[in-house]
Amino acid sequence: MQGISHTGKRRVFITGGGAGLGRELARQLADEGALVLIGDVDVAAAEDTAAQIGAYAIKCDVRSEEDFHAAAKWLRDTWGGVDLLINNAGVAQMGPLVKTPISDWQWIMDINVFGIVRGCQALSPIMEPGARVLNIASMAAMLYLPNSAAYNAAKSAVLAISETLMLEWEPKGISIHVACPAFFRTDLARNMRSTDPETERVTKRLVERSRLGADQIATAILAGLAADKPLILTHDTARRSWLQKRYLPFGIYMNMMRRQLKKMNERMARPSKST
């Protein structure tokens, strides 16, 4: 393949860029003039998105080291490297801990956690000083709702890895950023497993009733990245809850969470306005 001139253009690789938040991040970056390579396990979705926004597509199952090394080779041979790695691919698992099989724990960790490890390991050799890594975590990394232990643990690990690399890669001149969005409108069922029908129903209703869509979340994340924020929080209400958790005595915070969960469950039990 002939090399593509990237003079003055940011070179971006994003995992899970075929749909949802990844698709919006890819679209907005392409609109800004970046060169974007979309990696996705769903090659057709990646190619469709790439065709619509003027980007490029490659198969990338984040469970596969070989796929990441193939993406790194494409980036090195075609653009000479990468300026922004976005580890976006992720899945969700909902249900009580005692009903969540170990196979589901292994599934979510392999994708949400080891996917980021594989991406950083494979692409770091083609990053130069000034490059950036953006990891997509969740407010579940900071605020732990019940019936989502596997998801909370996985996203907490993403935050921990990100904070570790902020110091570990600083001498290399590579900056690390982590985004922690709360609920937003997206195709949750596409990437979720659930072992409890009621938890699944409530989770889907929280997503459906969210005020913000993937496009707005992508805009907020990219604005945070442009402002060089290491920790990017996209929801004001979630930010307030996180600050309360940090500064309130733990018992007071937990009582506050119990009250909020009770209100949330009552709200989710009401019929939606469309019914």
Buried (B, 14 or more C-beta within 10 A) or exposed (E): EEEEEBEEBBBBBBBBBBBBBBBBBBBBBBEEEBBBBBBBBBBEBBBBBBEEBEBBBBBBBBBBBEBBBBBBEBBBEBBBBBBBBBBBBBBBBBBBEEEBEEEBBEBBBBBBBBBBBBBBBBBBEBBEEEBBBBBBBBBBBBBBBEBBBBBBBBBBBBBBBBBEBBEEBEEEEBBBBBBBBBBBBBEBEEBBBBBBEBBBBBBBBBBEEBEBBBBBBBBBBBEBBEEEBEBBBBBEEBBEBBEBBEEEEEEEBEEBBEEBEEEBEEEBEEEEEEE
